[in-house]
């Protein structure tokens, strides 16, 4: 567990919240890309942590964004949970993770403003996808 997750876990398991069990991190989305990048979203209590970085033995992310569920948005077919897109915003950057159970694939698009800067397809066999179980905590945005 890296330092950020450890710090957040300590905050959530402080004596003020001793009546509740400690919060454990849950990986809700993860994959490796052809560009040798590891992308993941981890839920820790009401926080969602986006990490992206080169696949190395140290697994140190180049990008780490920590957002409350209310600061995220998702799009998709709410009734069927077939295609979901989870979005993290940081200043003029927008990180959009797509989970498509209907067969179109899993990928990450990175935008600066409205212009797509990068498209990274997830490699089959590296995908962990549990987004459909967590979207009810996140505000929905009509596409």
C-alpha positions in Angstrom: 0.0 0.0 0.0 1.6 3.3 -1.0 2.0 6.3 1.3 -1.2 8.2 0.1 -3.5 5.2 0.8 -1.9 4.6 4.2 -2.4 8.3 5.1 -6.0 8.2 4.0 -6.7 4.9 5.8 -5.3 6.4 9.0 -7.5 9.4 8.7 -10.6 7.3 8.2 -9.7 5.0 11.1 -9.1 7.8 13.6 -10.4 7.4 17.2 -13.3 9.7 16.4 -14.7 7.0 14.2 -13.7 4.1 16.5 -17.3 2.8 16.5 -17.0 1.9 12.8 -14.6 -0.6 11.3 -11.6 0.8 9.4 -12.2 1.6 5.8 -10.4 -0.7 3.4 -9.3 0.3 -0.2 -11.3 -1.4 -3.0 -10.0 -1.5 -6.5 -13.0 -0.7 -8.7 -11.3 -0.3 -12.1 -7.8 -1.3 -13.2 -6.0 -2.2 -16.4 -2.7 -2.2 -18.2 -2.5 -0.5 -21.6 -0.4 -1.1 -24.7 1.5 2.1 -23.9 2.8 0.3 -20.8 0.7 2.4 -18.4 -1.2 1.1 -15.4 -4.5 2.8 -14.7 -6.6 2.2 -11.6 -9.4 3.7 -9.6 -9.5 2.8 -5.9 -12.4 3.6 -3.5 -11.5 4.4 0.0 -14.6 5.3 2.0 -16.3 8.2 0.0 -13.0 9.0 -1.8 -12.1 7.8 -5.3 -8.4 7.7 -6.2 -7.4 7.7 -9.8 -3.8 6.6 -10.5 -1.9 6.4 -13.8 1.7 5.6 -14.4 4.3 3.5 -16.2 4.4 -0.1 -15.3 7.5 -0.5 -13.3 8.6 -2.7 -10.4 8.0 0.3 -8.0 4.5 1.1 -9.5 4.8 4.8 -8.7 2.0 6.6 -10.4 2.7 9.7 -12.6 -0.8 11.0 -11.9 -2.8 10.6 -8.7 -6.2 12.4 -8.2 -8.2 12.1 -5.1 -11.9 13.1 -5.4 -15.0 12.7 -3.3 -17.8 10.8 -5.0 -19.8 14.0 -5.4 -16.9 15.6 -7.5 -17.1 12.8 -10.1 -19.5 12.2 -12.8 -20.6 9.1 -14.8 -22.5 8.5 -18.0 -24.1 5.4 -19.3 -27.1 3.2 -19.4 -28.2 3.4 -15.9 -30.8 0.7 -16.2 -28.6 -1.9 -17.9 -25.1 -0.9 -16.6 -23.7 -2.0 -20.0 -21.5 1.0 -21.0 -20.3 3.2 -18.2 -17.9 6.2 -18.3 -16.4 7.6 -15.1 -14.9 11.0 -15.3 -12.3 12.7 -13.1 -11.7 16.5 -13.6 -8.6 18.4 -12.6 -8.4 22.0 -13.7 -8.5 21.8 -17.5 -7.8 18.1 -17.7 -10.4 15.4 -17.9 -9.7 11.7 -17.4 -12.5 9.5 -18.7 -12.5 5.7 -18.0 -14.8 3.6 -20.1 -16.2 0.2 -19.1 -18.1 -1.5 -21.8 -19.6 -4.8 -21.0 -21.4 -4.8 -24.4 -18.1 -5.6 -26.1 -16.7 -2.3 -27.3 -13.7 -2.6 -24.9 -12.3 -0.8 -21.9 -10.2 2.3 -22.4 -9.1 5.7 -20.9 -9.4 9.0 -22.8 -7.5 12.0 -21.5 -8.7 15.5 -22.6 -7.4 19.0 -22.2 -10.4 21.2 -22.4 -12.6 19.6 -25.1 -9.6 18.2 -27.1 -8.7 14.5 -26.7 -5.0 14.3 -26.0 -4.6 10.6 -25.5 -6.5 7.4 -26.0 -5.3 4.2 -24.1 -7.0 0.9 -24.8 -6.9 -1.6 -21.9 -5.2 -5.0 -22.7 -7.4 -8.0 -22.4 -6.6 -10.1 -19.4 -5.5 -7.1 -17.3 -8.9 -5.6 -16.7 -10.6 -5.4 -13.2 -14.0 -3.8 -13.7 -16.4 -3.3 -10.8 -17.7 0.2 -11.8 -21.3 -0.9 -12.1 -21.4 -1.7 -8.4 -20.3 1.8 -7.4 -22.0 4.2 -9.8 -25.0 4.8 -7.5 -22.6 6.8 -5.2 -21.6 9.1 -8.0 -23.7 11.9 -9.7 -25.0 10.9 -13.1 -24.6 13.2 -16.1 -26.8 12.9 -19.2 -24.8 12.5 -22.3 
